[in-house]
Amino acid sequence: MGDFPRPRHRPTSAAMRVVWAVVAFLGGGLVGLFLVLPRTRFLRPRRVLACELCQRRHRRLLAGMVVLAVLSVGGFGLRVSQRARELPACVADTSIAEGRRVIDPRAPSRPAAWATLRSVMTAPVSGLALGFVELRGRGLCSVGDPPITLAFVPQAEHKAGSMVGEVFLASPEPRINPVRARELALHESRHVDQWAVCSILGGIALLPVLYLVDDTLYPGSENHFEQAAGLDDGGYPPPPDPPVGPRGWAIALWLGVVLLLARRRVRWAVRTAVRRRSTHTPGRCAVHTTGWT
């Protein structure tokens, strides 16, 4: 490794490392911390730091983390602002969108520490949903324990509602009886737990990505997120028996996405396996070196 120049960019101070740690966690959770901060010889050796393309990709990663962090801070502020207001309890008897306060006796009581943590971790994405509702919705009310904010979105029409953080985006049209409202509130509360865990692991974007991948592979009642939240409570039919399993076109799609994203490393691995040694061109690491020299 003596032929590689020393990297030109190094952390300037402990304060900046703390700032980047906060940005990385807000933008990408624990995964963001792993991707942005480590600069040890094992994870980011000198040859990688000296590679122009690696540095460019790292700068793009930092820019993406900054954008996600700004969205998270903005959403958190909107959520705190909404929490400062006293929301009316949902008062009608006919739906979860306009129903009474729902406390299901079957639901296990959550520890206060977890209820607080999940509210904090879902606050950014909840605030972004509330910002959308303020622009396009018809108002808010509170239901459940821990409380879930219900947002009435005319664009939902007669479609099923969606849980975004602690905010349930629902149609303003009443259509669910009180018994179903209790079951649905329990189902959606489990989705809030999923939002909190995924936000800790990978930031506000992780759950939508994982849900999209899972839903294309296992649609409807076979979706693992919906199964974990309770199919009966969510109004889903039982999964098919035998299971249909992952759809072929979805496997091909996501395999193609993975190969596209990892194409340079695949090229490097094949070249190394064939030649037993992978060299590099000046200004680039072995992964970003084209050709077979």
Secondary structure per residue as TSV (DSSP state, phi and psi in degrees):
chain	resnum	aa	ss	phi	psi
A	1	M	-	360.0	7.1
A	2	G	T	-71.0	-17.5
A	3	D	T	-83.5	0.4
A	4	F	S	-95.6	133.8
A	5	P	-	-71.3	159.8
A	6	R	-	-67.9	143.1
A	7	P	-	-63.4	142.8
A	8	R	S	-81.3	-26.5
A	9	H	-	-107.6	122.4
A	10	R	-	-133.7	155.3
A	11	P	-	-55.8	133.0
A	12	T	-	-85.7	-30.6
A	13	S	-	-160.0	163.8
A	14	A	H	-64.6	-34.0
A	15	A	H	-62.8	-41.7
A	16	M	H	-67.0	-34.7
A	17	R	H	-65.3	-37.0
A	18	V	H	-65.6	-42.4
A	19	V	H	-60.3	-46.0
A	20	W	H	-67.8	-30.4
A	21	A	H	-64.4	-42.9
A	22	V	H	-65.4	-45.4
A	23	V	H	-61.2	-43.6
A	24	A	H	-64.0	-41.4
A	25	F	H	-70.1	-40.8
A	26	L	H	-64.6	-37.4
A	27	G	H	-82.2	-35.7
A	28	G	H	-141.2	16.4
A	29	G	H	61.3	-148.1
A	30	L	H	-65.0	-34.0
A	31	V	H	-64.0	-40.5
A	32	G	H	-62.2	-40.1
A	33	L	H	-61.2	-42.0
A	34	F	H	-66.1	-39.6
A	35	L	H	-75.6	-34.1
A	36	V	H	-93.5	-43.8
A	37	L	S	-83.3	-44.4
A	38	P	-	-59.6	127.3
A	39	R	-	-134.8	31.4
A	40	T	S	-77.1	167.7
A	41	R	T	-62.5	-32.8
A	42	F	T	-72.8	-43.5
A	43	L	T	-89.6	-32.8
A	44	R	S	-141.5	74.2
A	45	P	-	-66.9	172.6
A	46	R	H	-61.6	-34.7
A	47	R	H	-64.4	-31.3
A	48	V	H	-76.1	-41.6
A	49	L	H	-65.0	-26.7
A	50	A	T	-85.4	-8.6
A	51	C	-	-80.0	125.9
A	52	E	H	-63.0	-42.1
A	53	L	H	-69.7	-36.6
A	54	C	H	-62.6	-42.5
A	55	Q	H	-64.1	-39.4
A	56	R	H	-64.6	-43.1
A	57	R	H	-65.6	-35.9
A	58	H	H	-67.0	-38.4
A	59	R	H	-65.3	-38.4
A	60	R	H	-64.9	-39.3
A	61	L	H	-61.4	-44.2
A	62	L	H	-62.1	-41.3
A	63	A	H	-62.9	-42.0
A	64	G	H	-63.3	-40.0
A	65	M	H	-63.6	-38.8
A	66	V	H	-63.5	-43.6
A	67	V	H	-61.4	-47.5
A	68	L	H	-64.0	-37.5
A	69	A	H	-65.6	-41.0
A	70	V	H	-63.5	-43.2
A	71	L	H	-61.2	-40.1
A	72	S	H	-64.4	-44.1
A	73	V	H	-65.3	-42.2
A	74	G	H	-62.7	-44.1
A	75	G	H	-64.0	-39.4
A	76	F	H	-61.7	-42.0
A	77	G	H	-62.7	-41.4
A	78	L	H	-64.4	-38.6
A	79	R	H	-66.4	-43.0
A	80	V	H	-63.1	-40.7
A	81	S	H	-62.3	-41.1
A	82	Q	H	-68.8	-38.2
A	83	R	H	-66.5	-27.5
A	84	A	H	-68.7	-21.4
A	85	R	S	-88.1	148.0
A	86	E	-	-88.6	106.6
A	87	L	-	-77.3	141.0
A	88	P	-	-69.4	148.4
A	89	A	B	-72.1	144.3
A	90	C	-	-67.0	130.8
A	91	V	-	-113.8	-17.7
A	92	A	-	-82.5	169.7
A	93	D	S	-99.6	-1.5
A	94	T	S	-103.1	-13.4
A	95	S	-	-159.2	165.0
A	96	I	S	-70.9	-24.5
A	97	A	T	-74.1	-26.1
A	98	E	T	-142.9	61.4
A	99	G	-	-120.6	175.4
A	100	R	-	-73.2	170.2
A	101	R	-	-61.0	126.9
A	102	V	-	-104.6	119.0
A	103	I	-	-131.6	106.4
A	104	D	-	-85.0	120.8
A	105	P	T	-64.4	-18.7
A	106	R	T	-78.6	-19.4
A	107	A	S	-73.3	126.7
A	108	P	-	-65.9	139.2
A	109	S	-	-69.4	132.7
A	110	R	-	-87.2	141.7
A	111	P	-	-57.1	144.7
A	112	A	H	-60.3	-35.4
A	113	A	H	-64.1	-41.6
A	114	W	H	-69.0	-39.5
A	115	A	H	-60.1	-39.8
A	116	T	H	-69.5	-43.9
A	117	L	H	-63.1	-42.8
A	118	R	H	-68.7	-31.5
A	119	S	H	-66.5	-38.5
A	120	V	H	-69.2	-45.0
A	121	M	H	-72.3	-27.5
A	122	T	H	-93.2	-3.6
A	123	A	H	-58.7	-43.1
A	124	P	H	-59.7	-49.5
A	125	V	H	-72.1	-31.1
A	126	S	H	-63.8	-41.4
A	127	G	H	-64.4	-38.5
A	128	L	H	-64.1	-39.5
A	129	A	H	-64.2	-39.9
A	130	L	H	-65.7	-36.9
A	131	G	H	-61.7	-40.1
A	132	F	H	-63.7	-41.0
A	133	V	H	-66.4	-39.3
A	134	E	H	-60.3	-32.8
A	135	L	H	-82.0	-37.8
A	136	R	H	-121.1	-8.2
A	137	G	-	-94.9	-168.9
A	138	R	-	-125.2	8.2
A	139	G	-	133.1	173.5
A	140	L	E	-133.1	153.5
A	141	C	E	-150.5	170.1
A	142	S	E	-116.2	141.3
A	143	V	E	-149.2	146.9
A	144	G	T	95.2	172.2
A	145	D	T	-146.6	107.3
A	146	P	T	-62.4	152.7
A	147	P	T	-65.9	141.5
A	148	I	E	-116.3	131.9
A	149	T	E	-84.2	127.6
A	150	L	E	-100.1	128.4
A	151	A	E	-118.0	128.3
A	152	F	E	-93.7	116.2
A	153	V	-	-116.4	110.5
A	154	P	G	-57.1	-30.8
A	155	Q	G	-65.1	-18.8
A	156	A	G	-68.6	-24.9
A	157	E	T	49.9	-122.0
A	158	H	T	-103.8	18.2
A	159	K	S	-79.9	158.9
A	160	A	-	-65.8	150.2
A	161	G	-	-74.5	168.8
A	162	S	E	-131.0	141.1
A	163	M	E	-93.8	123.2
A	164	V	E	-124.0	101.7
A	165	G	T	65.8	-123.8
A	166	E	T	-102.6	16.9
A	167	V	E	-114.1	125.1
A	168	F	E	-99.5	111.5
A	169	L	E	-84.2	112.0
A	170	A	E	-129.8	158.5
A	171	S	-	-71.6	142.9
A	172	P	S	-72.9	-6.2
A	173	E	S	-80.6	120.3
A	174	P	-	-65.1	133.6
A	175	R	-	-155.1	6.8
A	176	I	-	-127.1	131.9
A	177	N	-	-74.9	166.2
A	178	P	H	-59.4	-36.1
A	179	V	H	-64.4	-46.9
A	180	R	H	-65.2	-31.7
A	181	A	H	-63.0	-41.0
A	182	R	H	-63.8	-43.2
A	183	E	H	-65.1	-43.5
A	184	L	H	-66.9	-36.2
A	185	A	H	-63.0	-38.8
A	186	L	H	-65.6	-42.5
A	187	H	H	-60.6	-47.1
A	188	E	H	-69.9	-30.5
A	189	S	H	-64.4	-34.1
A	190	R	H	-67.6	-33.6
A	191	H	H	-64.1	-33.0
A	192	V	H	-62.8	-40.4
A	193	D	H	-59.3	-41.5
A	194	Q	H	-64.0	-42.4
A	195	W	H	-58.4	-43.3
A	196	A	H	-65.1	-46.7
A	197	V	H	-63.5	-45.3
A	198	C	H	-67.1	-32.9
A	199	S	H	-67.0	-36.6
A	200	I	H	-66.0	-42.8
A	201	L	H	-74.8	-44.7
A	202	G	H	-139.4	16.4
A	203	G	-	82.5	-172.0
A	204	I	T	-72.0	-17.4
A	205	A	T	-93.9	-8.5
A	206	L	H	-69.6	-48.4
A	207	L	H	-62.3	-45.2
A	208	P	H	-57.7	-39.1
A	209	V	H	-67.4	-47.5
A	210	L	H	-63.0	-40.2
A	211	Y	H	-65.3	-41.5
A	212	L	H	-61.6	-46.1
A	213	V	H	-62.6	-46.4
A	214	D	H	-65.0	-38.7
A	215	D	H	-72.3	-29.6
A	216	T	H	-74.6	-33.1
A	217	L	H	-79.7	-43.3
A	218	Y	S	-129.2	84.5
A	219	P	-	-76.1	161.7
A	220	G	G	62.2	-128.4
A	221	S	G	-71.4	-12.1
A	222	E	G	-89.1	-4.4
A	223	N	-	-63.2	126.0
A	224	H	H	-69.7	-30.5
A	225	F	H	-67.9	-40.1
A	226	E	H	-70.6	-36.1
A	227	Q	H	-64.2	-40.6
A	228	A	H	-66.8	-30.0
A	229	A	H	-83.1	-12.1
A	230	G	-	102.2	105.8
A	231	L	H	-66.1	-43.9
A	232	D	H	-62.1	-46.1
A	233	D	H	-64.2	-32.1
A	234	G	H	-85.7	-2.4
A	235	G	T	80.8	20.7
A	236	Y	-	-89.3	146.7
A	237	P	-	-70.3	160.4
A	238	P	-	-60.0	150.0
A	239	P	-	-66.7	151.4
A	240	P	-	-63.7	148.1
A	241	D	S	-127.6	113.1
A	242	P	S	-75.6	159.9
A	243	P	-	-61.0	143.2
A	244	V	-	-70.5	-34.1
A	245	G	-	82.1	-178.0
A	246	P	S	-66.2	141.9
A	247	R	-	-78.5	140.2
A	248	G	H	-60.7	-43.7
A	249	W	H	-65.7	-32.8
A	250	A	H	-70.0	-38.7
A	251	I	H	-60.9	-46.0
A	252	A	H	-62.7	-39.9
A	253	L	H	-62.0	-52.9
A	254	W	H	-73.1	-30.5
A	255	L	H	-64.4	-40.4
A	256	G	H	-64.1	-38.5
A	257	V	H	-63.6	-44.3
A	258	V	H	-63.0	-44.2
A	259	L	H	-65.4	-36.1
A	260	L	H	-65.0	-43.1
A	261	L	H	-71.3	-31.7
A	262	A	T	-104.6	17.9
A	263	R	H	-61.6	-36.4
A	264	R	H	-68.9	-39.9
A	265	R	H	-70.3	-33.2
A	266	V	H	-64.8	-43.8
A	267	R	H	-60.2	-44.9
A	268	W	H	-63.0	-42.4
A	269	A	H	-65.0	-43.1
A	270	V	H	-65.4	-44.0
A	271	R	H	-62.9	-40.7
A	272	T	H	-67.0	-40.4
A	273	A	H	-65.9	-35.5
A	274	V	H	-79.6	-44.5
A	275	R	H	-93.4	-10.9
A	276	R	S	69.6	-7.5
A	277	R	-	-153.5	132.1
A	278	S	-	-114.3	115.0
A	279	T	-	-92.7	-177.4
A	280	H	-	-140.2	158.7
A	281	T	-	-93.1	157.8
A	282	P	T	-57.7	135.5
A	283	G	T	81.3	1.6
A	284	R	S	-135.6	151.7
A	285	C	-	-84.6	175.5
A	286	A	S	-63.5	-32.8
A	287	V	T	-66.6	-38.1
A	288	H	T	-95.2	12.2
A	289	T	-	-87.4	123.7
A	290	T	-	-83.7	163.2
A	291	G	S	80.0	-170.0
A	292	W	-	-125.3	15.5
A	293	T	-	-72.4	360.0
